[in-house]
Amino acid sequence: MDTITVTIDGQQVEVDQQATLLDAANKLDIEIPTLCYHPDLTLHGSCRICVVEDAESGNLLASCATPVTDGMKIKTASDKVITARKMNLELLLSDHPNDCMTCEADGACELQELVYEYGVTEPSFGLMEEQKFEVKNENPFIEFDQNKCILCGKCVRVDNEVQCSGAIDFTERGFQSKVGVPFDQDLGADHSSCVFCGQCVEMCPTGALTYKPAKGLGREYELESVQTTCPYCGVGCQIELKVKDNKIVKVGSVYQEDSPNPIGETCVKGRFAYDFVDHPERLTKPLIKKDGEFEEASWDEALDYVADKLTTITEEDGGEAVAALTSARCTNEENYLLQKFMRGVVGTNSIDHCARL
Amino acid sequence: MAGLAASFGSGAMTNSIGEVEKADTIFVTGSNTTEAHPVIASKMKKAVKNGTNLIVADPRNIGLTEAADIAVTQKPGTDIALLNGLMHVIIKEELYAEEYVEERTENFADLKEAVKEYTPEKVEEITGVAAEDVIEMARTYASVDRAAIYYAMGITQHKSGTANVFAIANLAMLTGNVGKEGTGVNPLRGQNNVQGACDLGGLPNVYPGYQSVEEPELKEKFENAWGVDELSAEAGLTVVEMINKAADGELRGLYVMGENPVLSDPDQQHVEEALEAVEFLVVQDIFLTETAEFADVVLPAACFAEKDGTFTNSERRVQFVNKAVDAPGEAMTDWQIFCELAKRMGYEMDYSSAAEIMAEIAEVTPIYGGISYDRLEDEELQWPCTDQDDPGTKFLHQGEFAHGKGIFHPVEHIAPVEAADDEYSYIMMTGRMLYHFHGGSMTRRSAAVDQHEPDAYVEINVEDAKELGIEDGDRVKVASRRGEVETYARIGSIVKPGEVFMPFHYAESPANRLTNAELDPIAKIPEYKVSAVKVEKV
């Protein structure tokens, strides 16, 4: 493919013809802020925070949506660019509540981050004074505060282009514009096709869409993230467990090329069905049944008992008198060891699991 | 999997999940993909938006039909007739891949003969699918370059399950849709590591990597590798056979790790009797499940978030599970428990980490031969991956089938064991729903999903409901020849008249109290999808 050379902040870079200015800047590791852009979604070009200056004409261009042309010279941090970005932030703030201190997204909010970075301390047009919309949170999964929405549309695009649920879209006009749910109901209500995959929440740059079960349990920067494989169906989605004080607070998306879910896709189970992990009914001690009742036992006592009993049975009737069910829920290593134990130590090939069920 | 192994020489999803969007036609049958494998369903819908044809054949009007170009609702248990009908049309209209059939397959003449009588008209009679739809489906599937089939337990959970899979494999081979990107025969595995459990020897007839226990050389190989004198040379019992033997008092000990047969196996009363009868039952799990209640010893295990290891997904990809939190109380990882037990029985099993176990797996399991924790750190590996330099396999059977030529196994329509009659006049199917999972021990204890879908239900068609005087949300009794359960009625048009559906996640209304333990003779899968029941208002 033919390439094009452009100059960004005095550095030359060669990119392919299809590239945008944002791609070219990324290639040079020059950071350009974005709010509505996501590499896996169609272009929206609405937030204008990624504007850069064309050195020749002095025009401001949305870098995410402008294709490169040969010989272009671009400035990404000129006074004009900074002023324009600040103005865009001020306009966004004029229609945004001022409740960062209690907002669930504090510390993870891209708008807050940019306002801080660009030092927008006294927004010319003030802040939203009265809430325009009622917060939607009747469902147990997602809280939707349309007041905090900056209309970047990433949620709408991920819903329609990746999840393909068609659950949300833009409605109304002008200052009443919002991301709407059919009949203005709650997500997942009677006429909603929302299936709570949570991908909209992952995409939201502000606190408009947040995870309800995670509310108040920890700021994003307090959470430790551990990538793992979802424990439910056989798709094997990569997910991120976000943990505070030995408790899973929420499940985040992993964007990893070549994985089964490269755009961070999950379903409601992978996203929300994790609190069984620290459920009070978890087994914490071995139990031995005595006279029909379970009694807590030490590991030594329980393991000795099992080993003795299995030894007695196999000595009397051979290994075939014992069978085992391994588990489609446990790891490869554990399945391997159980069958090795059964075949090699107990002496039986009667090993199966619920693959048939 | 038995069916695929016989047809292609290997039983697994032939292609990769990422290839869903590369197919020109996707044919989904016996998979309620939007609820059981939602992420794959989304990829299918995305493909449709980009021009892929989607065919859906399922007895219920499942969610995916909304996105389909052709959707048909065959009668439960008539899949072979439908698939044979498609092949009849494809052969008659010469839409099959002549060269491929000639070069890469065996037994075409028998297949041709077998499907000859399955004219669209006869298929309509058996399946209830209109003859013109059969023709349209056949053309849509066979006239494109890349056609992929996706199926799940709707195909396998029948007395004719293995034969159903043969029919699917026949259809794919007939049209040259095996061994090519964006095509294939793709069984969607229902559990995170059902593929891995099969791969690593969680089956009665094979060692890890599908190496037969009845093959003397392989037996010797494992005796040497494990340092044991004599391994059993006979295939063991399958799960339903274990339950039967336990009930008859022939099985004295049963060790259950992370399974809940009381909820997931057919004919619940029979399972309960068996667990009652078995002399010594050990259950190793994270909760005191319905099965654990019957145990003599219960061992507390760590769950997925509390340990390191790997799972193998539906497309044969080995992926890390990483510890995020500490296990509660004294719960231990399953692998550590086995090491402790083996030691007590005089066999040294010593591993310092899951990685070390994987190193041993790679040594004795050719298809995992090139898989190691070091490589998994920065590589995506799908088996077969036989050595350190093998990049793994995205799709199987390229150029040649695992056992040389693909073999057509012609099959005939077999009627389900039970049919509706005057007393039990509805056909019940069982399956999954989006918000819960399998026996429910995890999702029923996860507040958000359980709050959203707290109650068990039976789906009943509007017309039937009217006749039975049942309204949406009424308590109803569903009874089969094996038992009865009470549940809530959910009235709609997802099921057709004469058919009902129950999810099996709810211990308080266990669908498997009603199901039939009649087995597929080869794969030993119970016929969950067809039970005759009666329904009445409580």
Interface residues (C-beta under 8 A of the other chain):
Chain A: N139 P140 F141 E161 V162 Q163 C164 S165 G188 V195 F196 C197 K212 P213 E224 V226 Q227 T228 T229 C230 P231 Y232 C233 G234 V235 G236 C237 Q238 L241 V243 N246 K247 I248 D258 S259 P260 N261 P262 E265 T266 C267 V268 K269 F272 A273 Y274 D275 F276 V277 D278 H279 E281 R282 L283 T284 K285 P286 L287 I288 K289 F294 W299 A302 L303 D304 Y305 V306 A307 K309 L310 T311 I313 D317 G319 E320 A321 V322 A323 A324 L325 T326 S327 A328 R329 C330 T331 N332 E333 E334 N335 Y336 L337 L338 Q339 K340 F341 M342 R343 G344 V345 V346 G347 T348 N349 S350 I351 D352 H353 C354 A355 R356 L357
Chain B: M1 I17 G18 T34 A36 H37 P38 V39 I40 S42 K45 K46 K49 A67 T156 Q157 L188 R189 G190 Q191 N192 N193 V194 Q195 G196 A197 C198 D199 L200 G201 G202 L203 P204 N205 Y207 P208 V213 F222 W226 V228 E230 L231 S232 E234 A235 G236 L237 T238 V239 V240 M242 K245 A246 E250 L251 R252 G253 L254 Y255 V256 M257 G258 E259 P261 S264 D265 P266 E279 F280 V282 D285 I286 F287 L288 A295 D296 V297 V298 L299 P300 A301 C303 F304 A305 E306 K307 G309 T310 F311 T312 N313 S314 E315 R317 V318 Q319 F320 V321 N322 K323 A324 V325 D326 P328 G329 E330 A331 M332 T333 D334 W335 I337 F338 C339 E340 L341 A342 R344 M345 G346 Y347 M349 A354 I357 M358 E360 I361 E380 L434 Y435 H436 F437 H438 S441 M442 T443 R445 S446 A447 A448 V449 Q451 H452 A523 K524 I525 P526 Y528
